[in-house]
């Protein structure tokens, strides 16, 4: 099975996570995919294949050398984003892309006018959606690349490597992917998440992240007799959202600029609920952003009465940069491996997060490497086959390079 066939098989599994789901994984369908992978990893010849009760899948490629070298790992996640349906994905291969518009479905066009990155992949082969679902390259491309790399190493014993560990996690898209990860059992000196985008991306900086959930308590009375009595929770919810800084949203920021992002709002006159994610690379500014949300809630309560708005603000993950910088050889090895695979490394900060951000703070330093997918979380998502192959070979090259470096 080649990497394209593997990827297309993987995206046939619907694995959306659910922020309101109970337990881990948050959706049972992630476990169905994990069980499939469990059997596949055993069949290709990996050792110590384990699927735990929380949906985390681990396996080992044993060392084929006599000397001791660091044990390293590669990690991707099982789930796809709740933002767009992942059911009945119908991938289509565009061979030898010529830089023109791609009609996904009626009224849905993947165009370089809107997505200029397409022009970086002229004369390459793209996998696209049918315009009704996401594709699932985030992160089934990463899983396919890891599995294909392990298969390649098993088929090429002349490539020398130490002990390699792999793991596939549930619920990364809802910020829970690393919460129950068995770092001690994984037993690695460091690892890489294969969860990036454009070919060449190598990332060891990410957002600090928090989730604010705000509940609005209203007072519903007959609208004909509401004056001085009604407190419309729905109206207050929209008022609160409008109090956020208008130019600090995802659609108006880039690079190292942080933001507030409304991810959900629902309600009625009686009560309403708001979900806002808070992001910034700078930790001090991140703390100030959380305070801004708290201050807005305080202002709403001052205007409408105590406990009209109740906020629960929880940190999700932090910038891994401080954990990676003392181990920059981990980045140097990845850069060398990319160059050997014919890839120009593009070191940049993630405008998001990965399991690696949380794992780095749990003692497993874990920068992020590209998958070759773009436009994640929506129907315009696509993946470049040649980039997937380069990601696979980057993994292979990292394994080989770790065995060659003198760490004494």
Secondary structure, DSSP 8 states (H G I E B T S, - for coil): --HHHHHHHHTTS--B--TT--SSSSSHHHHHHHHHHHHHHHHHT-EEEEE-TTS-EEEEE---SSS----EEEEEES-B-TTS--TT---EEETT--SS-EEEETTEEE-TTT-GGGGGGTTS-EEE--SSS---HHHHHHHHHHHHHHHHHHH-TTS----EEEEEES-GGGT-TTTT--HHHH--SEEEEE---STTEEEEE--EEEEEEEEEE-B---GGG-TTT-B-HHHHHHHHHHTS-TT-SGGG--TT--EEEEEEEEE-SSEEEEEEEEEESSHHHHHHHHHHHHHHHHHHHHHH-TTSEEEEEEEEE--THHHHGGGTHHHHHHHHHHHHTT---EEEE-SS--HHHHHHHTT--EEEE--SEESTTSTT-EEEHHHHHHHHHHHHHHHHHHHHS---
